[in-house]
């Protein structure tokens, strides 16, 4: 059983926080491209509920949450920057 656990792929949990504005949509698109480009195994979800967004302590969107930690807010970085950020 332990060997089976070692073979399971660990999925990164990525949340794109934003209410649906153009920047929020661009961050979601860029994040998906960066994940695909880098080959990272990730589950990406879009969070538009303002109450859920505020639970992360985010007051400005768009924002990016990786494995429960806010790693970016208030801007849309380049795909290369996102790839570097997600590869850490």
Secondary structure, DSSP 8 states (H G I E B T S, - for coil): -HHHHHHS---EEEEEE-SS-HHHHHHHHHHHHHHHHHT--EEEEEE--HHHHHHTT--SSSEEEETTEEEEESS---HHHHHHHHT-
